[in-house]
Amino acid sequence: MPQMSPMWWTLIMFTVASILFLNISMNYFEKINLIKTKKDITNMVYHWKW
């Protein structure tokens, strides 16, 4: 079996850490300010679409 290069391993770990961090951050912000967060996301999506 070929060994994974350190660069790829670092990249994969960084990606996983980023996804986990984003998920935790979103949960944290939703708990603190659920309505405002949803409103901001809705506005962001609306402006992005149009």
C-alpha positions as CSV (number, residue, x, y, z in Angstrom):
1,M,0.0,0.0,0.0
2,P,1.4,3.4,-0.9
3,Q,1.9,5.8,2.0
4,M,0.0,9.0,2.1
5,S,2.2,12.1,1.7
6,P,2.4,14.4,4.7
7,M,1.0,17.2,2.6
8,W,-2.2,15.3,1.8
9,W,-2.6,14.2,5.4
10,T,-2.3,17.7,6.6
11,L,-4.8,18.9,4.0
12,I,-7.3,16.3,5.0
13,M,-6.9,17.0,8.7
14,F,-7.3,20.7,8.1
15,T,-10.4,20.2,6.0
16,V,-12.0,18.0,8.7
17,A,-11.1,20.5,11.4
18,S,-12.5,23.4,9.4
19,I,-15.8,21.6,8.8
20,L,-16.1,20.7,12.5
21,F,-15.3,24.2,13.5
22,L,-17.9,25.7,11.1
23,N,-20.6,23.2,12.4
24,I,-19.8,24.1,16.0
25,S,-19.8,27.8,15.2
26,M,-23.2,27.7,13.4
27,N,-24.8,25.8,16.3
28,Y,-23.3,28.2,18.8
29,F,-24.6,31.3,16.9
30,E,-28.0,29.8,16.3
31,K,-28.4,29.1,20.1
32,I,-27.4,32.6,21.0
33,N,-29.3,34.5,18.3
34,L,-31.5,32.1,16.3
35,I,-33.9,34.6,14.7
36,K,-31.2,37.1,13.6
37,T,-29.0,34.3,12.2
38,K,-31.8,32.9,10.1
39,K,-32.8,36.3,9.0
40,D,-29.2,37.1,8.0
41,I,-28.9,33.8,6.1
42,T,-32.2,34.5,4.3
43,N,-31.1,38.0,3.3
44,M,-27.7,36.6,2.1
45,V,-29.4,33.9,0.0
46,Y,-31.9,36.4,-1.4
47,H,-29.2,38.9,-2.4
48,W,-27.1,36.1,-3.9
49,K,-29.9,34.8,-6.0
50,W,-31.0,38.2,-7.3
